[in-house]
C-alpha cells in the first residue's frame, strides 16, 4: 500500500493538485499540460475548404509551421510575443510557444492551444531585448513559494496574449465571407 502511494506522489499525480482548472481559463489535459480551449461557429456563407485556406494563410503569416493531419484537423506550431511582464516595466517579456489544433465539427469548430511554454527575454549590454539563454519554460511548471505569485501573473499575461491571437484568428475568418452576387434585371 505504501508503495502505491509513493508511486503516485513520485509521478506527479495531477488528480490531487489540479494546477490549472478554474484559474485563468486554462484547463489541464490528461498529460498534465495546460490547455486553453475555445469553440466558435463558422461564419455564415463560409465553406470549410475556404476557411481552412484562410486559417492556413493566417497562421503562415504569423510564422507558424502548419500541417494537415486529417481532412478536418489543422495543427500548427508557433509563438506569440507577450506584451506585458509580471515584473517591473511594460516591455516585451518574451514569447509564448504553442501548438494550436483546429478541428471542424460541422456547424462549429473547436480549437485549443497546447504545449504552452514561456521563452523569457533579457537585455543585452546595449539595452536591446534578446532571447535569454534559458530553454522555454512549460507553463504548467510549479514555481517556488517565493515566485508563485509572479508566475501566476505571468500565466495571466500568457492567457491575454493567446486570447488576442484567438481574436485575430476569428477576424481572419470573417474576411473569408464571400459577398452575394445580385443580378440586375437587364
C-alpha distance (Angstrom), angle and dihedral (degrees) to the residues before:
residue distance angle dihedral
X1 . . .
X2 3.81 . .
X3 3.79 89.3 .
X4 3.83 92.0 57.6
X5 3.79 92.3 47.0
X6 3.79 91.7 50.4
X7 3.82 91.1 48.6
X8 3.80 92.8 55.8
X9 3.80 91.7 48.9
X10 3.79 92.4 46.1
X11 3.81 93.2 49.5
X12 3.84 95.4 53.2
X13 3.78 97.5 -107.7
X14 3.81 100.3 -149.3
X15 3.78 93.1 -170.8
X16 3.82 88.9 76.4
X17 3.79 96.2 47.3
X18 3.78 112.4 27.0
X19 3.78 101.3 -162.0
X20 3.76 100.5 -166.0
X21 3.77 114.3 19.1
X22 3.78 112.7 113.5
X23 3.79 93.9 7.8
X24 3.79 125.1 100.5
X25 3.80 92.9 -20.1
X26 3.79 92.1 -76.0
X27 3.78 120.4 132.9
X28 3.78 128.6 -162.4
X29 3.80 119.8 -121.7
X30 3.81 126.4 -147.3
X31 3.81 90.5 -86.9
X32 3.81 94.0 55.3
X33 3.81 94.9 -106.2
X34 3.79 124.0 135.6
X35 3.81 114.6 -110.0
X36 3.81 131.1 -172.8
X37 3.82 106.0 -154.0
X38 3.81 126.0 -169.1
X39 3.78 139.1 169.9
X40 3.80 132.8 -159.0
X41 3.78 140.4 170.0
X42 3.77 120.6 -107.6
X43 3.81 111.4 -106.1
X44 3.80 114.9 -102.5
X45 3.80 116.5 -87.8
X46 3.82 93.6 16.6
X47 3.76 120.2 125.0
X48 3.79 120.1 -151.4
X49 3.83 93.5 -115.1
X50 3.83 91.4 56.2
X51 3.79 92.1 43.9
X52 3.80 91.3 49.0
X53 3.80 91.2 53.6
X54 3.81 91.4 47.4
X55 3.81 91.4 49.5
X56 3.80 92.9 48.1
X57 3.83 90.8 48.4
X58 3.82 91.4 48.6
X59 3.80 93.2 48.8
X60 3.81 91.8 45.6
X61 3.81 90.1 53.1
X62 3.81 87.5 55.1
X63 3.80 89.5 55.1
X64 3.80 96.1 -106.9
X65 3.78 125.5 151.0
X66 3.81 105.5 -128.4
X67 3.77 131.2 -167.9
X68 3.78 134.7 177.5
X69 3.79 108.6 -135.0
X70 3.78 96.1 172.7
X71 3.77 134.1 7.2
X72 3.81 92.1 -99.9
X73 3.82 101.0 36.5
X74 3.81 132.9 72.7
X75 3.80 121.2 -167.6
X76 3.79 119.7 -167.8
X77 3.80 132.7 176.3
X78 3.78 120.2 -154.8
X79 3.76 148.3 122.4
X80 3.77 137.1 -113.3
X81 3.82 126.8 -157.8
X82 3.78 118.6 -117.3
X83 3.79 113.2 -128.8
X84 3.79 95.9 -160.0
X85 3.74 136.2 42.7
X86 3.77 130.5 -151.0
X87 3.80 90.1 -132.2
X88 3.80 129.8 63.4
X89 3.79 120.1 -46.2
X90 3.77 134.6 24.1
X91 3.78 104.2 -101.2
X92 3.77 135.2 122.3
X93 3.77 100.4 -71.2
X94 3.75 97.0 -173.0
X95 3.77 144.3 -68.6
X96 3.76 132.4 -65.9
X97 3.79 110.0 -138.2
X98 3.81 112.9 -152.4
X99 3.76 147.0 163.5
X100 3.79 115.1 -136.6
X101 3.79 120.6 -160.2
X102 3.81 118.3 -165.0
X103 3.79 117.2 -167.3
X104 3.80 128.1 -173.7
X105 3.83 115.7 -134.2
X106 3.79 101.4 175.6
X107 3.81 109.9 -96.5
X108 3.80 93.0 16.0
X109 3.77 139.3 30.5
X110 3.78 132.6 -139.1
X111 3.76 123.0 -147.2
X112 3.74 132.9 177.6
X113 3.78 138.5 -176.0
X114 3.79 114.7 -135.7
X115 3.82 139.7 160.8
X116 3.80 88.1 51.4
X117 3.80 116.0 -174.0
X118 3.81 133.3 167.5
X119 3.82 118.6 -132.9
X120 3.83 107.1 -163.9
X121 3.79 123.4 -145.9
X122 3.79 128.0 -147.8
X123 3.81 137.7 -169.2
X124 3.79 117.5 -98.1
X125 3.78 121.0 -145.2
X126 3.81 90.7 -84.1
X127 3.80 94.2 52.5
X128 3.81 94.8 -105.4
X129 3.82 118.3 138.7
X130 3.81 111.9 -115.8
X131 3.79 134.9 164.7
X132 3.76 114.1 -81.9
X133 3.78 116.7 -120.7
X134 3.81 90.0 -115.7
X135 3.78 119.5 106.6
X136 3.82 116.8 -111.7
X137 3.81 109.6 -77.7
X138 3.82 116.3 -132.8
X139 3.82 110.2 -120.4
X140 3.78 92.2 -134.0
X141 3.78 90.3 62.6
X142 3.79 114.1 118.2
X143 3.81 116.2 -121.8
X144 3.76 125.5 -144.9
X145 3.80 118.0 -94.7
X146 3.80 89.8 -101.7
X147 3.82 93.7 54.0
X148 3.81 99.0 33.0
X149 3.82 95.7 100.5
X150 3.81 93.1 47.7
X151 3.83 91.1 47.5
X152 3.84 90.6 51.3
X153 3.81 89.8 52.9
X154 3.80 89.1 47.9
X155 3.82 88.6 55.3
X156 3.82 89.2 51.8
X157 3.80 90.5 53.4
X158 3.80 89.5 47.2
X159 3.80 90.4 53.0
X160 3.82 90.3 49.3
X161 3.81 90.2 53.2
X162 3.82 91.6 49.1
X163 3.82 92.2 45.8
X164 3.80 89.2 52.5
X165 3.81 90.1 50.5
X166 3.80 89.3 48.2
X167 3.82 90.7 53.3
X168 3.80 90.2 50.6
X169 3.80 89.9 49.9
X170 3.81 91.3 53.5
X171 3.81 91.3 46.9
X172 3.80 90.3 53.1
X173 3.81 88.3 57.3
X174 3.81 91.3 52.9
X175 3.81 89.3 62.0
X176 3.80 91.2 59.3
X177 3.81 92.1 67.9
X178 3.78 106.5 114.9
X179 3.78 116.3 -140.1
X180 3.77 115.7 -118.2
X181 3.80 116.4 -108.4
X182 3.77 115.0 -126.7
X183 3.77 121.3 -157.9
X184 3.75 116.4 -144.9
X185 3.74 113.5 -146.8
X186 3.83 102.9 -109.7
